Amino acid sequence: MIDIQQIRDNSQEVIRRYQVRNFEAAVLVEDIQKKDALRRQTQKQLDDTLAAGNALARKIGELFKSGKAHEAEHLKDESVRLKKQAKDLQEQLDALSLALNGLMTQLPMLPHTSVPAGRSEKDNEIVREEGDMPQMGPDALPHWDLAKKYDIIDFEAGTKVTGAGFPVYKGKGVRLQRALIAFFLDEAAKEGYTEYQPPLLVNEDSAFGTGQLPDKDGQMYQVPSDKLYLIPTSEVPLTNIFRDTIQREEDLPLKCTAHSVCFRREAGSYGKEVRGLNRLHQFDKVEIVQVTHPEKSYAILDEMVDYVASLLRKLELPFRVSRLCGGDLGFASALTYDIEVFSAAQKRWLEVSSISNFETYQSQRMKLRFRSKDGKNLLAHTLNGSALALPRIMAALLENNQGPEGVRVPRVLHAYTRFEVIG
């Protein structure tokens, strides 16, 4: 959630900034202001009542000590009344706090000042493009046909066993997947990321903490009987490791990485956009997460973008980096860069990484703080990015490297795959 102090200080500026997201916040912000004012008023009444009750308790105690029991007994009725009043006010305060929290969770993160206005991905701002575009002949095959030709991915078997969007990898397809995962994790270790192996299921508090709930409830697979969710990305368990903690400033940034299977319902997806590996319900991904000082988070965001770009250079894949416009920005993100690779046979760009700075949106929900050098407990900034998601990387590698002898494996993966060609 955003800090309510921002609404208290300048509600009109908050409303104006939300317009970049095409999010009409005026009515909601007004409701929040009214509820916040009533909550603060009730808090003051409760504080005054408790103070009066404590003062009266001390007075009654002094009267008993001085032998004035009759006068003390006379004041007990007032003490009972104040206790009842405090109990009622506390119940009102709890209800108001709950209602205010519910309103605040309806607000997305305030966009960073560099976020361009726009309504869809067509309005995203391309900030970088690198690599040589592969030249494919008229006989170039899309990856789903290459997967069948070389018997490395069985889409039909996955559909039979589970359903569409759950492919079965075979032979060199499996080995290429494992090679990519090992390569990504090794590269992350070189960059100072500590590797974790987190759970694939999380509870409601974890899903709420990183912003999946309530915003993406419909996109998550659930285990209702246990009130658990299958993770859509290892960002969720990784970041929640630090929920309800106070870190030392000198230990920041915390740099984490993990490989995990990810699960997404992808409700409403259809057509050619979901063909083959383009959009799956189950897929593998290596994630990077950082928890950092607010003053350094945007420099770190740039470093994370450069790091993911370095992976794509080593894989010899042409790519481009886009700054997302307000209309395409995720609910919890202040600024996001998408990285796409070019898929030669499909002749289209495929998103393989999304790198975001959430500022204090997640840390506010998770109470993730650090103790500054002057002893203050402050909210940290959290960032995460795909480094990388495997399905579309696999798709681009297969399509861009196909030739008469088969599919060439990038040199950087040879030590991992122990083969140079899929054929």
PEBEL-V235405 format. One record per residue. PSI is psi in whole degrees, -180 to 180 (NA if undefined). Layout:
psi
PSI
PSI
This chain:
psi
155
163
125
-21
-29
-36
-40
-40
-41
80
-35
-35
-39
-46
-42
-43
-33
-21
-26
-30
-4
33
115
106
-4
-49
-44
-42
-40
-42
-40
-43
-43
-45
-38
-42
-42
-38
-42
-37
-43
-38
-42
-42
-41
-46
-43
-40
-43
-40
-42
-40
-41
-41
-41
-39
-41
-40
-42
-42
-42
-38
-43
-41
-34
9
13
60
-36
-46
-37
-44
-36
-32
-10
-35
-41
-36
-42
-41
-42
-38
-41
-41
-41
-40
-45
-42
-38
-40
-42
-42
-42
-43
-41
-41
-42
-44
-41
-41
-40
-39
-42
-35
-12
-11
127
174
143
131
146
154
-19
-6
124
151
153
168
-24
-180
-20
-20
5
151
115
122
-15
144
130
156
155
131
127
141
111
142
177
-17
7
137
143
162
-31
-32
-36
-39
-39
-40
-42
5
52
-18
131
97
-37
-41
-41
-40
-39
-44
-42
-60
176
142
10
75
158
121
145
153
-122
-20
-42
-45
-35
-40
-50
-36
-45
-44
-47
-42
-48
-42
-40
-42
-39
-39
-39
-29
4
12
135
129
138
159
90
168
154
-6
141
159
178
-38
-40
-44
-35
-41
-39
1
5
-34
139
-1
-42
29
-41
-13
-4
140
138
154
84
-39
-26
1
47
159
138
138
139
-16
151
-5
-39
-58
-36
-50
-36
-12
-31
9
141
39
159
111
162
137
-37
-14
-9
147
150
125
119
149
154
144
137
159
141
148
125
133
-30
46
136
-3
138
171
-162
-20
-21
8
141
-125
4
-37
114
160
-26
129
165
147
145
128
148
139
140
141
123
173
137
-34
-15
-1
-34
-30
-39
-37
-45
-40
-39
-40
-46
-37
-47
-39
-37
-34
-42
-33
-44
-28
-1
39
131
140
164
152
131
140
123
140
171
-39
-18
1
137
154
-39
-6
142
-32
132
138
130
141
129
145
154
128
110
-46
-32
-16
49
160
138
124
128
-12
143
123
120
149
119
1
-123
11
-50
-42
-30
-43
-37
-6
49
110
170
152
117
170
-22
13
3
144
115
154
134
167
143
144
153
162
154
131
56
171
132
-39
-49
-25
-46
-45
-47
-40
-43
-47
-44
-22
14
147
-176
-33
-9
-152
120
135
132
143
-36
-17
-6
-40
-23
-42
-31
18
156
-16
140
112
NA
